[in-house]
Amino acid sequence: MRILKLLLGLIVLVAFAAAIYLYDPLPANPSAAELSAASQLYSAEVVRDEWGIPHIKGKRDADTSFGLAYVHAEDDFETIQEVVAATRGLSARYKGAGAAPTDYVVGLLDVWNIVEAKYDSDVVNDVKELAEAYTAGINLYAAENPDKTWPGLAPFKPEDVIAGFIFKTPFFYGLDQTLTDLFDETRESEIALDPSGGVSAFEMRKRSGAELGSNAMAISAARSGEDTTRLLINSHQPMTGPVAWYEAHLQSDEGLDIQGGIFPGTPVILHGFNKHLGWANTVNHIDLADVYQITRNPDNEYQYKLDGEWRDFERDEVQIKVKLWGPFVYTAKRELLKTEHGPVIESGGNTYALRYAGRGEIRQLEQYYRLNQATDFDSFTAAMAMNALPSINYVYADKEDNIAFVHNGQYPNRIEGWDWSLDLPGDRSDLIWDGYRPYDSIPKLVNPESGLLFNANNTPYIATDGPDNMRPEDFPSSMGLATNQTNRAHRLVDLNDGVSPITKEQLLKQKFDLEYSTSSNQYKIVQTLINGEWEDENLAAAAEHLKGWDLRTDMANRHAALPATVFMRLRQSSNPDDYELENLVEPFANAVSLLERKFGRIDPEWGEVNRLQRGDVDLPMNGGPDILRAIYSVGLDNDQTYATHGDTWMAIVEWQDGEFVNADVMHQFGSATLDETSPHYADQAPLFAAQEWRKAEFDIEKLRASATRIYTLGKSEE
């Protein structure tokens, strides 16, 4: 009995010691007075229109940034806080172990060391003022809503805004996929051959990447047949979450007057339009990240070989606080190594170093701000020439009837002759590129002969339907330009001939086109399934059913559900082997199983499967994956099929005779992102499902009569 008591006492003592070690409660947030103090430096008026869309007016641009932060917090404070926590590398502190990889990547990419080193020197004053104003707006909302504010997260700081851009922008060209690949311990890799013939290779099969996409079109006045220059803005994003579009209008006495979409945590419009010009963004698939195979010293694990010599790794440590329960936290420590190339990833017994576009860049918000301030093609070009954004296509139009396509990117200054799409030998310093090619040298096409420009996440070599497309031979292979062609791009080629007028009616038909091209990968997949030899009678019958499909995705179509459900389960790939029958059997069988299990048949009407769901709204929709009317179901369990990604906020903007004449806009849900009790939680969903538009309005005075709410934030004007 005495021994038992001693053991129990020892257990209690160990538990008590562990509790002391793990006890790490979050600090209290500052008082409301402290959090709201900076709000008295700003003043913004907010007019929420009949749809709840905020129109924010201030004397200074900073006032509009302040107001934008507050109104966005009103509608989506939770996601803004999630973004800030992730950017600070604190996701696991709030969310638990599942969020730890995000915190590790913040450390791996050196986000906060970049901020510490460059914020004072490289962030110019008016951009600092924007960031300061934005966080003053969030802090004001936090002061008024302490019960909604995460413990220990306030105060929000301007550095959070800058760090958010540093962290997120490289992921738009696929850096996250590169990291995921490197952390895969089963990764097979092939090292690039020395052009002089000095390095041997071993087999590699490239991983494919998911294709969610975006569309953009610009049409000149002459090509429109109606003397009207038009721009279609049609980004495809998640419908909810940290990169879902929130719609706003910013207007200041300093000249800012712009509408468009923002993400949580951004003080300016990311893509949109003013009365003078507009731009649409699409993701471009450029090879902007390089992986180097590192040779470590067998006698010293903290050294690597470079130019025949052993060099010391730079060493650092990231501490990840992981929530256990209540105030108890486990602090995981992970060593970080860096070479001359960049951060190091150790996986599967191998050591890799990563060099990528955007590394060390801190001017992203400045470039977006200059784009918001642009009023003509020259000022737009000057903003683009900053070259602070690592990727993203721009399709542009303006009131002077200029249209342009820019395959934007920070293109590394790589030496020629190497295959930069493969791993590089890490022991040669001449392969460690420094800096980027100048903006003047990147692919762009201005005012093409046919009067049409488009991009649908496809190669820049097909950007118009006229004779002046760019050519691969005009650009060095080391730039890593995109070569893929999506179904949406194929359809735009199919639908246009270089001369026929593209009226507004025709533009809308193309935007909401529901068909797969016979040139598309999707068509090839279906033909492979139809021609397959099936031992399973159920799958054989399903393949036979595919023969009746007309390649369309209209709601009433009884043949669309099966192929579209297969496409939802595939990753877009440029590797033809990925579409061989052996790689299609599993997704095909899964699609058949889902349809039979949930709908009792493989041929339900497509609108029964393809749904827009939001609160009490549950509506059928046209469209599907990689259709110009883009609708995707991503990340759902086996019995869910509703839309999660694709068409979201979009606009058609029109100029005529040098003047802005109209903009039609659309949002998938409504302005109230999280408030299910708000009338604006899903009020736009029926319009979206029916492919109907709202009119955009610049005249805030005109909006007052129908406004749902008008209020002033910050310092009261006398």
NORRAVEN-V589849 format. One record per backbone hydrogen bond with DSSP energy under -1.0 kcal/mol. CO is the residue of the C=O (numbers start at 1). NH is the residue of the N-H. E is the energy in kcal/mol with one decimal. If there is no record, write none. Layout:
co = [CO/CO]
nh = [NH/NH]
e = [E/E]
//
This chain:
co = [1/2/3/4/5/6/7/8/9/10/11/12/13/14/15/16/17/18/19/22/31/32/36/37/38/39/42/44/45/46/47/48/48/49/53/54/55/56/57/58/60/61/62/63/64/65/66/67/68/69/70/71/72/73/75/76/77/78/79/80/81/82/83/84/85/86/90/91/91/92/92/96/97/99/100/101/102/103/104/105/106/107/110/111/112/113/114/115/118/119/124/125/126/127/128/129/130/131/132/133/134/135/136/137/138/139/140/141/145/150/157/158/159/160/161/162/163/164/165/168/169/170/170/171/174/175/176/177/178/179/181/184/190/194/215/216/217/218/219/220/223/229/230/231/232/233/234/237/241/246/248/249/250/251/252/256/258/259/260/261/261/262/263/271/272/273/276/277/278/280/282/284/286/288/290/291/292/293/295/297/300/302/303/304/306/309/311/314/316/318/320/322/325/327/328/328/330/332/334/336/337/338/342/343/345/347/350/351/352/353/355/356/358/363/364/365/366/367/368/369/376/377/378/379/380/381/383/384/390/393/394/395/396/397/398/402/403/404/405/406/406/409/411/412/418/419/423/424/427/428/429/431/435/438/439/443/445/448/451/453/455/459/463/471/472/476/477/480/484/486/487/488/489/490/491/503/504/505/506/507/508/510/513/514/517/520/521/522/523/524/525/526/527/536/537/538/539/540/541/542/544/545/546/551/553/554/555/557/560/561/562/563/564/566/567/575/576/577/580/581/581/584/585/586/587/588/589/590/591/592/593/594/595/595/605/606/609/610/611/612/614/617/619/624/624/628/629/630/632/632/637/644/645/646/650/651/652/653/654/654/655/656/659/662/663/664/665/666/669/671/674/675/678/680/684/685/686/687/688/694/698/699/709/711/713]
nh = [5/6/7/8/9/10/11/12/13/14/15/16/17/18/19/20/21/22/23/329/35/36/39/40/41/42/715/713/57/711/55/708/709/52/49/249/47/251/45/253/64/65/66/67/68/69/70/71/72/73/74/75/76/77/674/80/81/82/83/84/85/86/87/88/90/89/94/94/95/96/323/99/100/103/104/105/106/107/108/109/111/110/114/115/116/117/118/119/122/123/128/129/130/131/132/133/134/135/136/137/138/139/140/141/142/143/144/145/148/153/160/162/163/164/165/166/167/168/169/171/172/173/175/174/178/179/180/181/182/183/184/187/423/197/234/455/232/453/230/224/502/655/219/653/217/651/215/646/244/262/260/56/258/58/255/252/250/273/248/270/271/246/266/261/279/259/399/274/397/395/393/286/288/357/355/424/353/426/305/300/303/313/297/311/309/306/304/338/336/334/332/330/328/24/324/325/322/320/318/316/344/314/339/354/352/350/347/294/345/292/290/359/361/367/368/369/370/371/372/373/380/381/382/383/384/385/386/387/410/282/406/280/404/278/401/398/447/396/445/394/408/411/437/414/420/422/192/293/307/431/432/433/413/441/442/407/405/451/220/218/216/462/454/474/475/479/480/287/459/490/491/492/493/494/495/507/508/509/510/511/512/513/629/553/520/524/525/526/527/528/529/530/531/540/541/542/543/544/545/546/547/548/549/516/623/557/607/606/564/565/566/567/568/569/570/578/579/580/583/584/585/588/589/590/591/592/593/594/595/596/597/598/599/601/608/610/611/621/643/619/617/614/612/627/631/630/624/647/644/645/640/239/632/237/666/233/664/231/661/662/229/659/656/654/696/652/694/650/684/673/676/678/681/672/688/689/690/692/691/665/700/703/48/46/44]
e = [-2.4/-2.2/-2.5/-2.8/-2.7/-2.5/-2.8/-2.6/-2.5/-2.8/-2.8/-2.6/-2.6/-2.8/-2.5/-2.3/-2.5/-2.8/-1.6/-3.4/-2.5/-2.3/-1.2/-1.5/-2.0/-1.6/-3.4/-3.2/-2.9/-2.2/-1.8/-2.3/-1.3/-2.3/-2.0/-1.9/-2.7/-2.6/-2.9/-1.4/-1.4/-2.0/-2.4/-2.4/-2.7/-2.2/-1.7/-2.5/-2.5/-2.1/-2.1/-1.4/-2.5/-1.3/-1.7/-1.8/-2.3/-2.1/-2.4/-2.2/-2.9/-2.4/-2.6/-2.1/-3.2/-1.2/-1.0/-1.0/-3.3/-1.6/-2.6/-1.9/-1.8/-1.3/-2.3/-2.2/-1.9/-1.5/-2.8/-2.8/-1.8/-1.2/-2.1/-1.9/-2.6/-2.1/-2.3/-2.5/-3.3/-1.2/-2.3/-2.5/-1.5/-2.4/-2.9/-2.3/-2.6/-2.2/-1.7/-1.8/-1.9/-2.7/-1.9/-1.9/-2.5/-2.5/-1.8/-1.1/-1.4/-1.7/-1.5/-1.7/-2.7/-1.8/-1.3/-1.7/-2.5/-2.2/-2.0/-1.5/-1.3/-1.1/-1.5/-1.1/-1.7/-2.5/-2.5/-2.4/-2.3/-2.2/-1.1/-2.0/-1.8/-2.9/-1.3/-2.0/-3.2/-2.4/-2.4/-1.7/-2.4/-2.2/-2.7/-2.5/-1.4/-2.0/-3.0/-1.1/-1.5/-2.2/-2.0/-3.1/-2.3/-2.0/-1.5/-3.0/-2.9/-2.6/-2.0/-2.6/-1.1/-2.2/-1.8/-2.4/-2.3/-2.7/-2.6/-2.9/-1.9/-2.5/-3.0/-1.3/-1.3/-2.1/-2.5/-3.0/-2.2/-2.2/-2.4/-1.3/-1.6/-2.2/-2.2/-3.7/-1.6/-2.8/-2.5/-1.9/-2.9/-2.5/-3.0/-2.7/-2.7/-3.0/-2.5/-1.0/-3.3/-3.4/-2.8/-2.6/-2.3/-2.7/-2.5/-2.3/-2.8/-2.2/-2.1/-2.7/-2.6/-2.8/-3.4/-1.6/-2.0/-2.0/-2.1/-2.6/-2.3/-2.1/-2.1/-1.6/-2.3/-2.7/-2.4/-1.9/-2.4/-2.4/-1.2/-1.8/-1.9/-1.0/-2.8/-2.6/-1.8/-2.1/-1.6/-1.4/-3.1/-3.0/-2.5/-2.3/-2.0/-1.2/-3.0/-2.1/-1.1/-1.5/-4.1/-2.8/-2.8/-1.2/-1.6/-1.2/-2.1/-1.8/-1.4/-2.6/-2.4/-1.0/-2.7/-2.5/-1.4/-1.4/-2.2/-1.9/-1.8/-1.7/-1.8/-2.5/-2.5/-2.3/-2.8/-1.9/-2.0/-2.6/-2.4/-2.7/-2.4/-1.9/-2.2/-2.7/-2.2/-1.4/-1.3/-1.4/-1.5/-1.6/-2.5/-2.2/-2.3/-2.2/-2.3/-2.7/-2.2/-2.3/-2.3/-1.8/-2.5/-2.0/-1.9/-1.3/-1.2/-1.6/-1.8/-2.2/-1.7/-1.7/-3.1/-1.9/-2.4/-2.0/-1.9/-2.6/-1.8/-1.4/-1.4/-1.8/-1.7/-1.7/-1.6/-1.6/-1.4/-2.3/-2.8/-2.6/-2.2/-2.4/-2.5/-2.5/-2.4/-2.3/-2.6/-2.9/-2.2/-1.1/-1.8/-3.4/-1.1/-1.9/-2.9/-2.4/-2.6/-2.4/-3.0/-1.7/-1.4/-1.2/-1.5/-2.8/-3.1/-1.7/-1.8/-3.1/-2.1/-1.6/-2.0/-3.1/-2.4/-2.0/-2.4/-1.5/-2.4/-1.4/-2.8/-2.9/-3.0/-2.6/-3.0/-2.2/-2.4/-1.4/-1.2/-1.4/-1.5/-1.6/-2.6/-2.7/-1.8/-2.9/-1.1/-2.9/-1.2/-1.2/-2.9/-3.3/-1.9]
//
